Amino acid sequence: MRKFVFFGGKGGVGKTTVSSAYALKCAREGLATLVVSTDPAHSTSDVFDQAFDDSPRPVEGEENLYAMEVDPDDEVERHLLETKRALGDQVSPAMVNEIDRQIEMAHQTPGAYEAALFDRFVDVMRDSEEYDRVVFDTSPTGGTLRLLALPDFLEGWIDRLVAKRRQSIRLFERAAIGNNQPRRLMEGDPILERLRERKDFFEFAGEALREEAAFFLVVNPDELSIRETRRAVDGLREHGLDVQGLAVNKLTPEPDPDENGRGARFLRDRVETERERLRQIREKFDEPLVAAVETRVSEVKGGLLADVAAELEIETTVEAA
């Protein structure tokens, strides 16, 4: 299995349960494991009965297991301040206020949230040397796909910006000092340096997601979830990211044979409907089923989380470099 493992799916399917269970499985098999929540509706703290924040913390009572929760609102604010600082250092004082206003407007547009969050989890990937496995409890499918689309889009965009910046420097130098003078501005230009840094960042992201990441989707046994999963699989493939398995969650437990009341009849009908959904999943998807997890009576934590971990047919062995 690759180092970075992502669990995606529409909101409410149980990504936190499955991702936390897999992280626990890895940790108990001796791998230094970090589970990262990037979902606005954090449940990792609930699963482990422990508060987490933006920095990795050991999970109490478990060796080799660490967790962190990335707050999307904090990330957008941090991204805003960092962008202001970077550009403020490169423009005249007279332009700083206008630059700030434009940046604040940009951070209120669609995609700003995804861009800020993407930066953070790529930072986590770059700084993960001490971990054997990093498990991401991702945001709902639509947002995740927009995040994963950014490397392809922005790598080409940055190349074009660099070319235009070089052209503007050449024109400025010709006007200021003539063609025969050394091109000193090109060598120390802070904007070019910033663009190169961003290009390196997105090249790393694209390579890591394609070469070092594995993707699994969590699906519930209902038509809406199955359709959403189909779109997610197709969307990931469009970006060169193959889904390695599907985990079906929230299956209805079957009543005992001697139970014949109204509730038991309802459960049997529900189980039969879900069996048909499972058949559809097996027939319509090339990706293997790596888990079929029944709904538990109480919240999945503690011993119940270990039970779910045992039901996951996902390998934990680290791929050789």
C-alpha positions as CSV (number, residue, x, y, z in Angstrom):
1,M,0.0,0.0,0.0
2,R,1.2,3.5,-0.8
3,K,2.1,6.0,1.9
4,F,-0.8,8.4,1.5
5,V,-4.3,6.9,1.7
6,F,-7.4,9.0,1.0
7,F,-10.9,8.1,2.0
8,G,-13.6,10.1,0.1
9,G,-17.3,10.0,-0.5
10,K,-20.4,12.2,-0.1
11,G,-21.1,13.9,3.2
12,G,-22.5,11.6,5.9
13,V,-21.4,8.2,4.4
14,G,-19.0,7.5,7.3
15,K,-15.6,8.5,6.0
16,T,-14.3,9.4,9.4
17,T,-15.3,6.0,10.8
18,V,-13.6,4.1,8.0
19,S,-10.5,6.3,7.8
20,S,-10.0,6.2,11.5
21,A,-10.5,2.4,11.6
22,Y,-7.9,2.0,8.8
23,A,-5.5,4.2,10.6
24,L,-6.0,2.2,13.8
25,K,-5.4,-1.0,11.8
26,C,-2.1,0.4,10.4
27,A,-0.9,1.6,13.8
28,R,-1.7,-1.7,15.5
29,E,0.4,-3.5,12.9
30,G,3.4,-1.4,13.8
31,L,3.3,1.5,11.4
32,A,3.7,5.1,12.6
33,T,0.4,6.4,11.4
34,L,-1.1,9.9,11.1
35,V,-4.8,10.4,10.5
36,V,-5.7,13.8,9.1
37,S,-9.2,15.2,9.1
38,T,-9.9,17.9,6.4
39,D,-13.7,17.6,6.7
40,P,-15.4,20.7,8.1
41,A,-17.6,18.4,10.2
42,H,-14.8,17.0,12.3
43,S,-15.6,13.7,14.0
44,T,-12.1,12.4,14.6
45,S,-12.1,13.9,18.1
46,D,-15.4,12.1,18.8
47,V,-14.1,8.8,17.5
48,F,-11.1,8.9,19.7
49,D,-12.7,10.8,22.6
50,Q,-9.9,13.3,22.5
51,A,-9.5,16.9,21.3
52,F,-7.2,17.4,18.3
53,D,-6.0,20.5,16.5
54,D,-3.8,21.6,13.5
55,S,-0.7,19.8,14.9
56,P,-0.3,16.0,15.1
57,R,-1.0,14.6,18.6
58,P,-0.6,11.1,19.9
59,V,-3.9,9.2,20.3
60,E,-4.2,8.3,23.9
61,G,-4.0,4.6,24.6
62,E,-2.6,3.7,21.2
63,E,1.0,3.3,20.2
64,N,2.1,4.5,16.7
65,L,-1.2,6.5,16.1
66,Y,-1.4,10.3,15.8
67,A,-4.2,12.5,14.7
68,M,-4.8,16.1,13.6
69,E,-7.8,18.2,12.5
70,V,-7.4,20.9,9.9
71,D,-9.8,23.8,10.5
72,P,-10.9,25.1,7.0
73,D,-11.8,28.6,8.2
74,D,-8.4,28.9,9.9
75,E,-6.7,27.8,6.8
76,V,-8.5,30.3,4.6
77,E,-7.5,33.1,7.0
78,R,-3.9,31.9,7.1
79,H,-3.8,31.6,3.4
80,L,-5.1,35.2,3.1
81,L,-2.5,36.6,5.4
82,E,0.3,34.7,3.8
83,T,-0.7,35.9,0.3
84,K,-1.0,39.5,1.5
85,R,2.5,39.3,3.1
86,A,4.0,37.8,0.0
87,L,2.6,40.4,-2.4
88,G,3.0,43.3,0.1
89,D,6.7,42.7,0.1
90,Q,6.8,43.1,-3.7
91,V,4.8,46.2,-4.4
92,S,5.1,49.9,-3.5
93,P,3.5,51.1,-0.3
94,A,1.0,53.1,-2.3
95,M,-0.4,49.8,-3.8
96,V,-0.5,47.8,-0.5
97,N,-4.1,48.8,0.4
98,E,-5.4,48.1,-3.0
99,I,-3.6,44.7,-3.1
100,D,-5.1,43.8,0.3
101,R,-8.6,44.7,-1.0
102,Q,-8.2,42.6,-4.1
103,I,-6.9,39.6,-2.2
104,E,-9.8,39.7,0.3
105,M,-12.3,39.8,-2.5
106,A,-10.5,36.9,-4.2
107,H,-10.7,34.8,-1.0
108,Q,-14.5,35.2,-1.0
109,T,-14.9,33.6,-4.4
110,P,-15.7,30.0,-5.1
111,G,-12.5,27.8,-4.9
112,A,-10.7,29.9,-2.3
113,Y,-11.7,27.5,0.4
114,E,-10.4,24.5,-1.6
115,A,-7.2,26.3,-2.6
116,A,-6.3,27.1,1.1
117,L,-7.2,23.5,2.2
118,F,-5.2,22.0,-0.6
119,D,-2.1,23.9,0.4
120,R,-2.4,22.6,3.9
121,F,-2.8,19.0,3.2
122,V,0.1,19.1,0.6
123,D,2.2,20.7,3.4
124,V,1.3,17.7,5.6
125,M,2.4,15.3,2.8
126,R,5.7,17.2,2.4
127,D,6.4,17.1,6.1
128,S,5.5,13.5,6.8
129,E,8.9,11.9,6.9
130,E,8.4,10.6,10.4
131,Y,5.3,8.6,9.5
132,D,5.0,5.3,7.6
133,R,1.4,6.0,6.6
134,V,-0.7,9.2,6.4
135,V,-4.5,8.6,6.2
136,F,-6.7,11.5,5.0
137,D,-10.4,11.8,6.0
138,T,-11.2,14.0,3.1
139,S,-14.0,16.6,2.6
140,P,-17.1,15.5,0.6
141,T,-16.6,14.3,-2.9
142,G,-17.2,17.6,-4.9
143,G,-14.7,19.6,-2.9
144,T,-12.1,16.8,-3.0
145,L,-12.3,16.6,-6.7
146,R,-11.8,20.4,-7.0
147,L,-8.8,20.2,-4.8
148,L,-7.3,17.3,-6.8
149,A,-7.8,19.2,-10.1
150,L,-5.6,22.1,-9.0
151,P,-2.1,20.7,-9.8
152,D,-2.9,20.1,-13.5
153,F,-4.6,23.5,-13.8
154,L,-2.1,25.6,-11.9
155,E,1.1,24.1,-13.2
156,G,0.4,25.3,-16.8
157,W,-1.0,28.6,-15.5
158,I,2.2,29.3,-13.5
159,D,4.3,28.5,-16.6
160,R,2.4,31.2,-18.5
161,L,2.7,33.7,-15.7
162,V,6.5,33.1,-15.5
163,A,6.8,33.6,-19.3
164,K,4.8,36.9,-19.1
165,R,6.9,38.1,-16.1
166,R,10.1,37.4,-17.9
167,Q,8.8,39.3,-21.0
168,S,7.8,42.3,-18.8
169,I,11.3,42.3,-17.2
170,R,13.0,42.2,-20.6
171,L,10.9,45.1,-21.8
172,F,11.6,47.1,-18.7
173,E,15.4,46.5,-18.9
174,R,15.5,47.6,-22.6
175,A,13.7,50.8,-21.8
176,A,15.8,51.5,-18.7
177,I,19.3,50.4,-19.5
178,G,19.4,49.1,-23.0
179,N,20.0,45.7,-24.6
180,N,23.8,45.7,-24.0
181,Q,23.6,45.8,-20.1
182,P,23.5,42.8,-17.8
183,R,20.1,41.5,-17.0
184,R,20.3,41.9,-13.2
185,L,16.6,42.2,-12.6
186,M,15.8,38.7,-13.9
187,E,18.1,37.0,-11.5
188,G,16.7,38.5,-8.3
189,D,13.1,39.1,-9.2
190,P,11.0,38.2,-6.1
191,I,7.8,37.6,-8.2
192,L,9.6,35.1,-10.4
193,E,11.0,33.4,-7.3
194,R,7.5,33.1,-5.8
195,L,6.1,31.7,-9.0
196,R,8.9,29.1,-9.2
197,E,8.2,28.1,-5.6
198,R,4.5,27.6,-6.4
199,K,5.3,25.7,-9.5
200,D,7.6,23.3,-7.5
201,F,4.8,23.0,-4.9
202,F,2.2,21.9,-7.4
203,E,4.6,19.6,-9.3
204,F,5.3,17.9,-6.0
205,A,1.5,17.7,-5.3
206,G,0.7,16.2,-8.7
207,E,3.5,13.6,-8.5
208,A,2.7,12.6,-4.9
209,L,-1.0,12.2,-5.6
210,R,-0.4,10.1,-8.7
211,E,2.6,8.0,-7.6
212,E,2.4,7.8,-3.8
213,A,-1.4,8.0,-3.0
214,A,-4.1,5.5,-2.9
215,F,-7.8,6.4,-3.0
216,F,-10.8,4.6,-1.5
217,L,-14.4,5.7,-1.6
218,V,-16.9,5.1,1.1
219,V,-20.4,4.4,-0.1
220,N,-23.8,3.7,1.5
221,P,-26.2,1.1,0.1
222,D,-28.6,3.6,-1.5
223,E,-29.1,4.9,-5.0
224,L,-28.0,8.4,-4.3
225,S,-24.7,7.4,-2.7
226,I,-24.0,4.9,-5.5
227,R,-24.6,7.5,-8.2
228,E,-22.4,10.0,-6.4
229,T,-19.7,7.3,-6.1
230,R,-19.9,6.6,-9.8
231,R,-19.3,10.3,-10.5
232,A,-16.4,10.4,-8.0
233,V,-14.7,7.4,-9.6
234,D,-15.0,8.9,-13.1
235,G,-13.8,12.3,-11.8
236,L,-10.7,10.8,-10.1
237,R,-9.9,8.9,-13.3
238,E,-10.0,12.1,-15.3
239,H,-7.1,13.4,-13.2
240,G,-5.1,10.1,-13.4
241,L,-6.1,9.0,-9.9
242,D,-7.4,5.4,-9.7
243,V,-9.7,4.3,-7.0
244,Q,-8.4,1.1,-5.4
245,G,-11.5,0.0,-3.6
246,L,-15.0,0.8,-2.3
247,A,-16.0,0.4,1.4
248,V,-19.7,-0.1,1.8
249,N,-20.8,1.4,5.2
250,K,-24.1,1.5,7.2
251,L,-25.5,-1.9,6.1
252,T,-28.6,-3.0,8.0
253,P,-28.0,-6.0,10.4
254,E,-30.3,-8.9,9.7
255,P,-32.7,-9.9,12.5
256,D,-32.6,-13.4,14.1
257,P,-34.7,-16.0,12.4
258,D,-37.1,-16.3,15.3
259,E,-37.9,-12.6,15.2
260,N,-41.2,-11.9,13.3
261,G,-42.5,-8.6,14.6
262,R,-43.1,-5.5,12.5
263,G,-39.5,-4.2,13.2
264,A,-38.0,-7.6,12.1
265,R,-40.1,-7.6,8.9
266,F,-38.9,-4.0,8.1
267,L,-35.3,-5.0,8.7
268,R,-35.6,-8.1,6.5
269,D,-37.0,-6.0,3.7
270,R,-34.3,-3.4,4.2
271,V,-31.6,-6.1,4.1
272,E,-33.0,-7.5,0.9
273,T,-33.0,-4.0,-0.7
274,E,-29.4,-3.5,0.4
275,R,-28.3,-6.9,-1.0
276,E,-29.6,-5.7,-4.4
277,R,-27.6,-2.5,-4.0
278,L,-24.5,-4.6,-3.2
279,R,-25.1,-6.7,-6.3
280,Q,-25.4,-3.5,-8.4
281,I,-22.1,-2.2,-6.9
282,R,-20.3,-5.4,-7.7
283,E,-21.6,-5.4,-11.3
284,K,-21.3,-1.8,-12.2
285,F,-17.9,-1.0,-10.6
286,D,-14.5,-2.4,-11.5
287,E,-13.2,-1.4,-8.1
288,P,-13.2,-4.2,-5.5
289,L,-15.3,-4.1,-2.3
290,V,-12.8,-3.8,0.5
291,A,-15.4,-3.7,3.3
292,A,-19.1,-4.3,4.1
293,V,-19.7,-2.6,7.4
294,E,-22.9,-3.0,9.4
295,T,-24.5,-0.1,11.3
296,R,-23.7,-0.2,15.0
297,V,-26.2,0.6,17.7
298,S,-24.0,3.2,19.3
299,E,-21.2,5.5,18.0
300,V,-18.2,3.8,16.5
301,K,-15.3,4.3,18.9
302,G,-13.1,2.3,21.3
303,G,-13.7,-1.5,20.8
304,L,-16.3,-0.9,18.0
305,L,-13.6,1.0,16.0
306,A,-11.3,-2.0,16.4
307,D,-14.2,-4.2,15.1
308,V,-14.6,-2.1,12.0
309,A,-10.8,-2.1,11.5
310,A,-10.9,-5.9,11.4
311,E,-13.5,-5.8,8.7
312,L,-11.4,-3.7,6.3
313,E,-9.8,-5.8,3.7
314,I,-7.2,-3.2,2.9
315,E,-3.5,-4.1,3.1
316,T,-1.3,-2.1,5.4
317,T,2.2,-3.2,4.2
318,V,4.3,-0.2,3.1
319,E,5.4,-0.2,-0.5
320,A,9.1,-0.5,-1.0
321,A,10.6,2.8,-2.2
